[in-house]
Amino acid sequence: MDPERTDAYLRRIGAARPAAADAAALRELHRRHLVSVPFENLSIHRGEDIVLTEDALTDKIVTGRRGGFCYELNGAFAALLRSLGFGVELLAARGFGDGGRLGPPYDHMALRVTGADGGGPWLADVGFGRHSTFPLDYASRAEQQDPGGRFRIADAPDGDLDVLHDGTAAYRLEQRPRELGDFEATCWYQRTWPDSYFRRSLVCSRLTEDGGRTTLSGRTLVRTDGEGRREERELGGDEVLAAYREHFGIALDREPVAVTEPQA
């Protein structure tokens, strides 16, 4: 990513160019990304293509001022971090579903990050919806307290790692580095499989400055603050597009409607 696009990306998330690619810089970039760039699956429901290339992902987030789901958010964040001097490896993961059942291979993407000073590694993940506000210590197997909850990275079978959130397994992480193109098949599967969570749900969500969260799911707007107070409201049809603009900075020409059948 060239310096001009890097600067534009930093402006997009409201972050200054860090003086060094170190732990403090990664923490700030991670939080600013979560606050500024929403986790959303609107492209699936608007019939928009999802292209897993660095240029396409950063263009969507920076120029289009949109968000995305894991492959898009962590793929773009990886490009930003590399342009700032961090070492970044893409890791494949499988989410835990009902009854502890694992999702398909490449179900999720996370990042293993090292600093230019040799610091780390850290587990960075700006693409899992409600997750840690700051990167996790990749090497630690102790409980890690974060504004988003209690996290622990635990050893799992076959050299994998389980990432636990408040005592519940969130996803199983493979440790072998992957390439962006490795995730294309499962990205397509998540977009087109009729029973995919991403086709059955319509979600746009971001962390707020006070540590709360704002989520628009269909026409249901849910807002929590840093103290955990919750407000839920059903929006009228004429309020939905305004809510996307006000809460997520996303300008749409029509209200997204969840799809339940594969796209042609």
C-alpha positions as CSV (number, residue, x, y, z in Angstrom):
1,M,0.0,0.0,0.0
2,D,1.5,3.3,-1.0
3,P,2.1,6.2,1.5
4,E,-0.9,8.2,0.1
5,R,-3.3,5.4,0.7
6,T,-1.8,4.7,4.1
7,D,-2.4,8.3,5.1
8,A,-6.0,8.2,3.8
9,Y,-6.6,5.0,5.7
10,L,-5.3,6.6,8.9
11,R,-7.6,9.6,8.4
12,R,-10.5,7.1,7.8
13,I,-10.0,5.7,11.3
14,G,-9.0,8.9,13.0
15,A,-5.5,7.8,13.9
16,A,-2.1,9.6,13.6
17,R,0.8,8.0,11.8
18,P,2.6,6.2,14.6
19,A,6.2,7.1,15.3
20,A,7.1,3.4,15.6
21,A,5.5,0.0,14.8
22,D,5.3,-1.1,18.4
23,A,2.8,-2.4,20.9
24,A,1.4,1.0,21.9
25,A,0.8,1.9,18.2
26,L,-0.9,-1.4,17.5
27,R,-3.2,-1.0,20.5
28,E,-4.3,2.5,19.3
29,L,-4.8,1.4,15.7
30,H,-6.8,-1.7,16.7
31,R,-9.2,0.3,18.9
32,R,-9.5,3.1,16.3
33,H,-10.4,0.6,13.6
34,L,-13.1,-1.0,15.7
35,V,-14.6,2.4,16.5
36,S,-14.5,3.8,13.0
37,V,-15.1,0.8,10.6
38,P,-18.2,-1.2,11.2
39,F,-18.6,-5.0,11.1
40,E,-21.2,-5.3,8.4
41,N,-22.5,-7.8,5.8
42,L,-24.5,-5.4,3.6
43,S,-22.7,-6.3,0.4
44,I,-24.2,-9.8,0.6
45,H,-27.7,-8.4,0.7
46,R,-27.1,-5.7,-1.9
47,G,-25.8,-8.0,-4.5
48,E,-22.3,-6.4,-4.4
49,D,-19.2,-8.5,-5.2
50,I,-16.6,-9.1,-2.5
51,V,-13.1,-9.2,-3.9
52,L,-10.3,-10.4,-1.7
53,T,-7.4,-8.2,-2.9
54,E,-5.6,-5.6,-1.0
55,D,-6.6,-2.8,-3.4
56,A,-10.3,-3.8,-3.4
57,L,-10.5,-4.2,0.3
58,T,-8.8,-0.9,1.2
59,D,-10.8,0.9,-1.5
60,K,-14.1,-0.3,0.0
61,I,-13.1,0.8,3.5
62,V,-11.2,4.0,2.7
63,T,-12.8,5.4,-0.4
64,G,-16.2,3.8,-0.1
65,R,-16.3,4.5,3.7
66,R,-17.9,1.1,4.3
67,G,-17.1,-1.8,6.6
68,G,-17.2,-5.5,6.0
69,F,-16.9,-8.9,7.6
70,C,-13.8,-10.8,8.8
71,Y,-12.0,-11.3,5.5
72,E,-12.5,-7.7,4.5
73,L,-11.8,-6.0,7.8
74,N,-8.8,-8.1,8.8
75,G,-7.5,-8.3,5.2
76,A,-7.5,-4.5,4.9
77,F,-6.1,-4.0,8.5
78,A,-3.2,-6.3,7.6
79,A,-2.4,-4.1,4.6
80,L,-2.4,-1.0,6.8
81,L,-0.2,-2.6,9.4
82,R,2.3,-3.8,6.9
83,S,2.5,-0.4,5.3
84,L,3.4,1.0,8.8
85,G,6.2,-1.5,9.4
86,F,4.5,-4.3,11.3
87,G,5.0,-7.9,10.4
88,V,1.6,-9.5,9.7
89,E,0.6,-13.1,9.0
90,L,-2.9,-14.1,8.1
91,L,-4.3,-17.0,10.2
92,A,-7.3,-19.2,9.4
93,A,-9.8,-20.0,12.1
94,R,-13.1,-21.9,12.5
95,G,-15.9,-20.4,14.6
96,F,-17.6,-22.4,17.3
97,G,-21.3,-22.7,16.7
98,D,-24.2,-24.3,18.5
99,G,-23.2,-27.3,20.6
100,G,-19.5,-26.5,20.1
101,R,-19.7,-27.5,16.5
102,L,-16.9,-26.0,14.4
103,G,-17.5,-24.0,11.2
104,P,-15.9,-24.9,7.9
105,P,-12.2,-24.4,7.2
106,Y,-11.2,-20.7,6.6
107,D,-14.5,-19.7,8.4
108,H,-12.7,-16.7,9.9
109,M,-9.5,-14.7,9.4
110,A,-7.4,-13.3,12.2
111,L,-3.9,-11.7,12.3
112,R,-0.6,-12.6,14.0
113,V,1.3,-9.3,14.3
114,T,4.9,-8.5,15.3
115,G,6.4,-5.1,15.9
116,A,9.4,-3.6,14.0
117,D,11.2,-3.7,17.3
118,G,10.7,-7.5,17.6
119,G,7.8,-7.0,20.0
120,G,4.9,-9.5,20.1
121,P,3.5,-11.6,18.7
122,W,0.0,-10.3,19.2
123,L,-3.3,-11.7,18.0
124,A,-5.1,-8.8,16.3
125,D,-8.7,-9.2,15.2
126,V,-10.9,-6.3,14.1
127,G,-13.3,-8.6,12.2
128,F,-15.2,-10.7,14.7
129,G,-17.9,-8.4,15.8
130,R,-18.0,-8.2,19.5
131,H,-14.5,-9.2,20.6
132,S,-11.4,-7.7,22.3
133,T,-10.9,-3.9,22.1
134,F,-7.1,-4.4,22.1
135,P,-4.8,-7.0,20.6
136,L,-4.1,-10.1,22.7
137,D,-0.8,-11.5,23.8
138,Y,-0.4,-14.4,21.4
139,A,2.1,-16.3,23.5
140,S,0.3,-16.0,26.8
141,R,-2.0,-18.8,28.0
142,A,-3.2,-16.8,31.0
143,E,-6.4,-15.0,31.2
144,Q,-6.2,-11.5,29.6
145,Q,-8.5,-8.8,30.8
146,D,-9.8,-6.4,28.1
147,P,-12.5,-3.7,28.0
148,G,-14.4,-6.3,25.8
149,G,-14.3,-9.0,28.5
150,R,-12.0,-11.8,29.7
151,F,-10.0,-13.5,27.0
152,R,-7.7,-16.6,27.0
153,I,-5.7,-18.3,24.3
154,A,-5.6,-22.0,25.0
155,D,-3.7,-24.9,23.4
156,A,-6.0,-27.1,21.2
157,P,-5.5,-30.4,19.4
158,D,-3.2,-30.7,16.4
159,G,-1.2,-27.6,17.3
160,D,-4.2,-25.3,17.0
161,L,-5.3,-22.6,19.5
162,D,-8.7,-21.9,21.0
163,V,-9.6,-18.3,21.6
164,L,-12.0,-18.0,24.6
165,H,-14.2,-15.0,25.4
166,D,-15.6,-14.9,29.0
167,G,-15.0,-18.6,29.3
168,T,-16.7,-19.6,26.0
169,A,-14.7,-20.8,23.0
170,A,-15.1,-18.2,20.2
171,Y,-12.9,-19.8,17.5
172,R,-10.2,-22.3,16.8
173,L,-7.1,-20.8,15.2
174,E,-4.6,-22.6,13.0
175,Q,-1.0,-21.4,13.4
176,R,0.2,-21.9,9.8
177,P,0.3,-18.6,7.9
178,R,-2.1,-18.2,4.9
179,E,-2.5,-16.0,1.9
180,L,-5.5,-13.8,1.2
181,G,-6.5,-15.9,-1.7
182,D,-6.8,-19.0,0.5
183,F,-10.0,-17.5,2.0
184,E,-11.8,-17.0,-1.3
185,A,-13.6,-20.3,-1.4
186,T,-15.1,-20.0,2.1
187,C,-15.9,-16.3,1.5
188,W,-17.9,-17.3,-1.5
189,Y,-19.5,-20.1,0.5
190,Q,-20.5,-17.7,3.3
191,R,-22.0,-15.3,0.7
192,T,-24.0,-18.0,-1.2
193,W,-24.9,-20.9,1.1
194,P,-28.6,-20.5,2.0
195,D,-28.1,-21.4,5.6
196,S,-25.1,-19.1,6.1
197,Y,-25.5,-16.8,9.1
198,F,-24.4,-14.0,6.8
199,R,-27.2,-14.6,4.4
200,R,-29.9,-15.1,7.0
201,S,-28.9,-12.0,9.1
202,L,-28.5,-8.3,8.2
203,V,-26.1,-6.6,10.6
204,C,-24.0,-3.5,11.0
205,S,-22.2,-2.9,14.2
206,R,-19.3,-0.9,15.7
207,L,-17.6,-0.2,19.0
208,T,-18.4,3.3,20.4
209,E,-15.9,5.7,21.9
210,D,-17.2,5.1,25.4
211,G,-16.7,1.3,25.1
212,G,-20.3,0.5,24.2
213,R,-21.7,-0.7,21.0
214,T,-24.2,0.3,18.3
215,T,-25.8,-2.4,16.2
216,L,-28.4,-2.2,13.5
217,S,-29.9,-5.6,12.7
218,G,-32.6,-5.3,10.1
219,R,-34.7,-2.5,11.5
220,T,-33.7,-3.1,15.1
221,L,-31.3,-0.5,16.5
222,V,-29.5,-1.6,19.7
223,R,-27.3,0.8,21.6
224,T,-25.3,0.0,24.8
225,D,-23.0,2.3,26.6
226,G,-19.7,1.6,28.5
227,E,-21.7,0.8,31.6
228,G,-23.7,-1.9,29.9
229,R,-27.0,0.1,29.8
230,R,-29.0,-1.0,26.8
231,E,-31.5,0.7,24.6
232,E,-33.4,-1.1,21.8
233,R,-35.8,0.4,19.3
234,E,-37.6,-0.7,16.1
235,L,-37.1,1.8,13.3
236,G,-39.7,2.8,10.8
237,G,-38.8,2.3,7.1
238,D,-38.0,6.0,6.6
239,E,-35.5,5.9,9.6
240,V,-33.3,3.1,8.4
241,L,-31.1,4.9,5.9
242,A,-30.7,7.8,8.2
243,A,-29.6,5.4,11.0
244,Y,-26.9,3.9,8.7
245,R,-25.6,7.5,8.0
246,E,-25.8,8.7,11.5
247,H,-24.4,5.7,13.4
248,F,-22.1,4.2,10.9
249,G,-21.3,6.9,8.3
250,I,-22.7,4.7,5.5
251,A,-24.7,6.3,2.8
252,L,-27.0,3.9,0.9
253,D,-29.5,4.5,-1.9
254,R,-31.9,1.9,-0.7
255,E,-32.7,-0.1,2.5
256,P,-30.9,-3.5,2.6
257,V,-33.2,-6.5,2.8
258,A,-31.9,-9.9,4.0
259,V,-31.7,-12.5,1.3
260,T,-32.5,-16.2,2.1
261,E,-31.7,-17.8,-1.3
262,P,-28.4,-18.0,-3.1
263,Q,-27.6,-15.3,-5.6
264,A,-27.5,-16.3,-9.2
